[in-house]
Amino acid sequence: MDKMPKWADVILIPLISLILAAILSTLVILAIGENPVEAVNLMVTGALGSTYGWGYTLYYATNFMFTGLAVAVAFHARLFNIGGEGQAMLGGLGVAMVCLYVPWPHWSIALLAAMAAAMLFGAAWAAIPAYLQAKRGSHIVITTIMFNFIAAALLNYMLVNVMRPAGSQDPATARFPEAVHLPTLHEILAPIGINFSKAAPANISLIVALLACVVVWALIWRTRLGYEIRAYGHSETGAVYAGISPVRITIVAMLISGALAGLMAINNVMGEAERLVMNSTEGAGFIGIAVALMGRSHPFGVFLAAILFGFLYQGGAELALWTSIPRELIVVIQALVILFTGALDNMVRMPLEKLFLALRKEAN
Amino acid sequence: MDSFLTLIQVLDSTVRLATPLLLACLAGLYSERAGIFDIGLEGKMLMAAFFSAAVAAVTGSVWLGLLAGIAASLVLSALHGLASITFRGNQLISGVAINFLAAGLTVLIAQDWFQQGGRTPSLFAGGRFEPITFPFSEALSGVPIIGPIYSELLSGHSILVYVAFLMVPATWWVLFRTRFGLRLRAVGENPAAVDTAGVSVVGLRYAAVAICGVLCGIAGAYLATGLQAGFVKDMTAGRGFIALAALIFAKWRPWHAMWACLLFGLLQAVALRFQNIDLGGVVIPVQAMDALPYILTVVILAGFVGKAIPPKAGGEPYVKER
């Protein structure tokens, strides 16, 4: 017998956690002497008040959907992939190579090739920690953290010593050719008469991200592999009895996770910067953790949480622009969300479970 | 003679750079030996670095700064304990949250207090830990070989450096020669047995997490008031994770931890001084030196060169009855 109805687990607990995080964030804003109501107003108008704001919100949300899905898939196999950041960096490297060194006739073919390269590079970066976890029992959290740092060093080397155009001081690749320019929301929506901001970076990758949500949902709940991943995540011994190979599931789940994280690069590298720069991921790999936790590892939850974090990111940037509140406020909010929805989950859950048990007793 | 002096200088900066790693590494050692994984070392150090620099800048007293740093780090430790011991949450997720909390709060508070773009004012005399000069170091500096070793390498560090290295035998003694240490290690291997013996698992684990907080606090204070003169945004720069790597490299043993931290400190010192190293045709890029601690750790974790086996109950919340 479940202690709680399903809706409480899926909606009530994340909601309470979110409210707790919001209350603490408000206290933080008050503590640094700013007006929280004004701050929220600024964030809402800045992030949602114009198509320009929406364009940025959706751009960030696209990044977070990919990394959130990446963390979520690994969570289903009870693997904690902190390496989304490194996998996304490597994805960027793959995208840059495809875009720079191959002359593409049209962006659509280039996008498909870039997606393949991004997924391949991201998955490859997840493959070694996955193999070590599956075969040698090395803790995947530690190895993926280490691989984040190794990825940063590798990217640094590639940008400074290999891919930097001659004569340039900037540790970045050359700009991608015009042919691989991805259509922005402005260009997509103009033919149907919607005037979307031209300057905003949201692009066709958003649609890829939405498709990825659907594909991941189908994979996890509608395929044999997804069933095996969930079974393994639920109980390793149970899965072994059912003839599911832990080695295979660990490696496959991590490869999918890495591929999803890497796929983010079509948005930030190909869609926005149109060249590979240092620190292009801007911590999106880590935000994926918060997004997956808040979205309860369900693609729809991830979608909602990604939009929320996109809003926070763009709103936070506006706040930093117009007030003396630095952008790091968002990092604090992100930390609080991870804390309440992840680490302190039981603090919210235990009293609620007691409450529901008491209610059920009374009903009987 | 010239290359000998260079060597001494590199080793000298190795000692300095190894100090925060060593303190954080020993901090993690206590926590993980008691079965509480801590990937929040970085955050605790960062928080301590900010509060020690801020209080030292305002009061002019580096000792008050040190206390403030330790207190700030202890608050985060308490949070980690609350999440992972009391509420039996996921210790890794709690660590991630603590790292982000520290990264955000330090800049936020720094901006509010000092309006200098997320940094503290530079610290002057009194606000910093001054180097301690050993007796006769001036007189002995002319003696070949021994002179430079004594006056450059051993003498002239701030007190926290010596504290860090003294913590190594102290930690060894506490863990392997005292009753508390035995229980602490037992609680990381088999908490049920400790519980059966009538010793509080929760109490021991909180104690370990608190010691971890104190040591991280000293590490952070050293960063901001010893190694550098003030706090800057994200100044820990991954040191907490290198310390974690060193801890695995050392297989959770104090003396080995010291050697691992010295090795990683040496890598940092060499990378700082030489940038790209030319080994007769083959150039080792500086990035390779940056990545080496992490690569070595992965190799050790992979178990191809001596397997690193963590404390058995590490990461598992203890539930009294099943």
Interface residues (C-beta under 8 A of the other chain):
Chain A: V28 A31 I32 G33 F80 I82 I128 L132 R136 G137 S138 H139 V141 I142 T143 I145 M146 F147 F149 I150 A153 L154 N156 Y157 V160 N161 F286 I289 L293 S324 I325 P326 E328 L329 I330 V331 V332 I333 Q334 A335 L336 I338 L339 G342 A343 L344 D345 N346 M347 M350
Chain B: I39 L79 L82 A83 S84 F87 R88 G89 N90 Q91 L92 I93 S94 V96 A97 I98 N99 F100 L101 A103 G104 L105 V107 L108 I109 Q111 D112 Q115 G118 G238 F241 L244 A245 I248 P285 Q287 A288 D290 A291 Y294 I295 T297 V298 L301 A302 G303 P310
